[in-house]
Amino acid sequence: FDGQLYAWGYNNCGQVGSGSTANQPTPRKVSNCLQGKMVVGIACGQTSSMAVINNGEVYGWGYNGNGQLGLGNNGNQLSPCRVAALHGVCILQIACGYAHTLALTDEGLLYAWGANTYGQLGTGNKSNQLSPVQIMMEKERVVEIAACHSAHTSAAKTQSGQVYMWGQCRGQSVIFPHLTHFACTDDVFACFATPAVMWRLLSVEHEDFLTVAESLKKEFDSPETSDLKFRVDGKYIHVHKAVLKIRCEHFRTMFQSYWNEDMKEVIEIDQFSYPVYRAFLEYLYTDSVDLPPEDAIGLLDLATSYCENRLKKLCQHIIKRGITVENAFSLLSAAVRYDAE
């Protein structure tokens, strides 16, 4: 990780930081005064961009009509400019609303600047601020700030876990940080922002645990854990006797009787085709069927033989859904043969 910053896309106000207003169709390194610096945080407003580097300095570029770059003026910037008013202050986190900016220092202090039409700066008035101003938060350390490019809403979380919100909240203007009952800043944007969107990516990490249903599905045709194999058309399907007994009356009877099958490790099946029998066994693990209508006829035959009424209904649904001019006659014949609806 070297902290280099790349930007691309629509660039009508210089928000790509390329030094021009030409659109940038491919990723381009943002250099100029960021050259050689390690960027550790970025945030984007509607048409402005902000960056924090590893020494706590803040840079802004793009549209600045409301002072959202914090430069003390309202002129657009085509390349990154340092927010000089924050000299001597170490910024850890930056967040951008539609046209305002929030910054969090290493001491837990909150600064805000830019548009303030809805009180989104939390200053107690609706005057825009061209330079950073400190926002008072009940003398408690702030540990997280939140804003979203599509909204005029601001939120912050304190060290004790209290969540505050201000700005445009369900159409109302809240000009001071207001204590909420929420446990996280995400809820502020879900419940009060317009539109109701998240200010950050919610976790998309794969959960490291599986539900019972997911675990069962995963073990279908697993040679590692199976204690029984079916051989159909010369191919093997690995299953678990316990699952078959729990899920199917046919197998429960088979394994509880004195049939030889209970002692076998491999059971030969010649009455049904491999795709049909595999789909049946998989259904016992997943409670779902995925077969073309033509094979579903064979599965309907099996379901009738094994008295699996729910499976019959699933097959009937697949067959109905898959009727075409070409296969209508064969499907109708099957329906009559198996007394299906």
Number of C-alpha atoms within 10 A of each C-alpha: 6 9 14 15 19 14 18 17 14 15 22 15 20 24 32 30 28 24 17 16 17 14 16 16 11 10 12 15 16 19 17 13 12 20 12 11 16 17 22 18 19 18 20 24 24 17 20 31 28 26 25 24 20 15 14 22 19 30 23 28 30 31 25 27 16 21 25 37 36 30 25 18 15 18 15 20 23 22 22 26 21 20 18 16 14 20 12 9 17 20 25 22 24 25 27 33 27 20 28 35 32 28 26 25 19 15 13 19 20 25 21 28 30 31 25 27 19 21 26 36 35 28 21 14 15 18 14 19 23 22 21 25 20 16 18 14 20 9 9 14 18 23 20 22 22 25 32 27 21 19 26 28 31 33 29 26 23 18 12 10 14 17 25 23 29 26 28 22 22 15 12 12 18 23 21 20 24 15 15 15 10 16 13 17 24 19 19 28 25 14 14 20 25 16 14 15 18 18 24 11 7 8 7 6 6 6 7 5 8 10 8 9 11 12 13 14 16 13 17 22 21 13 15 8 12 17 15 19 20 21 16 20 13 10 11 18 21 21 22 18 17 13 16 17 17 11 16 16 14 14 19 16 12 15 18 11 11 10 11 10 15 16 11 12 11 16 17 15 14 12 9 15 14 19 15 20 21 20 18 22 22 20 17 20 22 17 15 13 18 14 16 13 21 16 18 27 24 18 27 27 20 20 21 16 11 15 14 16 12 11 22 23 15 19 26 21 14 20 25 16 11 15 16 12 6 8 13 14 12 12 21 15 12 19 18 10 10 16 10 14 11
